[in-house]
Amino acid sequence: MNPTIVLAYTFFMNVIAALEAGRRDFLNATHDISPRQASAKPAPGGWSVLECIEHVITVEDRYLGWIANGVWIEPRPDAKKELRLFTMARSRLTKIQSPESLQPHGRFHSLDAALSEFNAVRDRSVQLAQLRGEALYAIGAKHPRFGNLNAVELLHLIDAHTRRHADQIREIYAIREACQTTSVRMKPLKSKIPAVFKRDSPDLPAEFASTAAPAQLFNDAKFVTIAEHRLQDLDQSRLRIDTFQLDGSVLERVQFSNSQFATAVWKDVRFVGCDLANIHAHRLSLLRVDFVDCRLTGFRATAMECQDVLIQNGDARYAQFQRGKFRSCEFSGCDLTDADLQEADLSGSILRSCNLARADLRKAQLRNTDFRKSEVDSMIVGINDLQGAIVDAPQAMVFARLLGLQIA
């Protein structure tokens, strides 16, 4: 394939897909927030949800202005720098004081108006990426904190900044919820528990493409895209790939252990009996993906978004899914011993018949998360983290002991 075409397509997948995923994450964070909650501040001096949205819009608009007025520079794509910038800006562990010019000033009075403006500015970012493509590598600007950047790096910062404040909005909502409840809630929460859990299965083609030498699909260390293939009994351990896209495929007994991916986008994929142990993905996006009888020991993702994912009979011991987003996901019969799920969003997902011994779920979002029939005896969780979770009677007794309650 022409290297220019590969670069352009890689750019399209990395930047545009990330901007759209960040948009979804931000909109999900504001879902079900009432007008009163949107304007309320969690603490004196803190920002309301409306102010967070205003700040995100202001920053994105500022960055787009820098790109529009940028100077020509020598194009030098640097995937590692992009990921480093994303990770630094994404994490809320490091507090950053916004300058006065970027702080909110009460521009919006309704959530609908704020989100409409957010969508408008995000549309402009996506359209810029679509129209300019890889030419954005040749536009430079100086960031007051991160120094000289190209326009692609600025777009990655836009994505990271939006996701950072999506987490802040979730924190604001959690604080408001906590203030309206006692530390131990004895009455059932008035949450909307879905009557039927719905997870969409992979949309797989009726026929798959044939490949005489399937191992050659992985020869390009920069960009690998596999669509509508069935791969069987293949050893691809210790891969090093910048962008790995899988679409509409089935992989059976394929080994990816100890591999590293800068960006992995897997959609409509079924893994059966595969070895994915000790994989490290900086950015991982999964949509309608099944892992059946797979080894996921030590699997690690820095930024992880999952929608309609099934992990069935998976060995996920020591997996590191901290801060991962799991929407309509199902863990069934999995071993999650010593897994790290701190600050993960598991709202509305199922962890059924799983071993959660020493699994760390502190500060995880567990509203409508179904733990029934799972082993939770030594699960690590805070007293407020379990609000809204679905448990059976024996598990309720276990959690009471874990949280230090004395039941007479």
C-alpha positions, 0 to 999 in steps of 0.5 A: 500500500502507498505509504502516504495512503497508509499515513492518511488512513492511520491518521483518520483512525487515530484522531477522528475515532478518538475525537468521536469516542471522546464526544461519546464519553463526555455526553455519557457523563452528562446523561441523566443529570437534572437541570438543578444538578447541572447548575449546582456546585459540589463545594465552595469554589468548585465548578458546576457541571455547566461550568465544566462544559463551558471550560471544555468548549473554551479550551477546544475553541482556543486550540482550534484557533491555534491550529487555524493560525499555526505556522508551517513546520517540518512534519514529524509524526511521533506516536509516542509523544502523542500518547504521552501528551494524552496520558498526562492531560487525561489523568486527574491525578495531576491537578492543573490550575486553569488560567483566568482566560479559560475559566468559566464565567456563567455563559450557559444557563441550561444543559441543553444549550451547553451540550449543543455548543459542545457538539458544535465545537466538536463537529468543527474539530472532526471536520478539520481532521477530515478536511486537512488529514495528515497535513495537520502534522505540518502545522505548529503552535506553542502550548504554554505548558507542553511547548511546541506541538503540531496540530495532531498533538493539539487534537489529541490534547483536545480529546484528553482534556475532554475526557479529563473533565468527563471524569470531573463531571462524574465526580461532581455527580457522585459528590452530590449523590453522597451528600444526599445520602447517609454514609450507610444507606439502609433503604433501597436506592431509587435507581432505575435497574434495567429489567433485562440486561441487553448486550449486542453480539458481534455483527459478523459476516456470512463469509470471510476473506481467505488469506494464503499467508495470514501471518503476513497481515501483521508485517507492518509495525506501523499499521495493521488492519484486518477485516472480515477474516477468520484466523486460526492457530496463529502465533503472533506473540510479542507484536509491536504495532502502532495502530491495530484495527480489527473488524468483523473477524473471528480469531481462534487459538491465536496468540498475542501474548506480550504484545504492545499496541499504541492504539487498538480499535476492535469492532465486531470481533470474536476471540475464542481460546486466544492468548492475550496475556500481558498485552499492553495497549495505550488506547483500546476501543472495543465495540461488540467484542467477545472473548470466549475461553481466552487468557487475559492474565496481566492484560493492561490498557492505559485508556480503555473504552468497551461497549457490548463486550463479553468476557466468558470463562476468561483468565483475567488475573492481575488484569489492569483495567483501571479507569476503563469504561465498560458499557453494557459489558458482561464478565461471566465465569471469569477469574479476576483475582488481583485485577485492578479495576480502580475508578473503572466505570462498570455501571449497568454491567454484569460480573456473574459467577466471577472470582473477585478475590482481592480485585480492587474496585475502589472508586469504581462506578457500580450503579446497577452493576450485577455481582450476583453469584460472584465470589466477593469475600476479599474484594477491595471496595470502599463503603460508598463505592457499592451504592446502587450495585446489585448483590444477592443476600449472601453477598450483602452479608459479606460486604457488611463484614468487609465494610466493618458493619456489626450485624446483630 
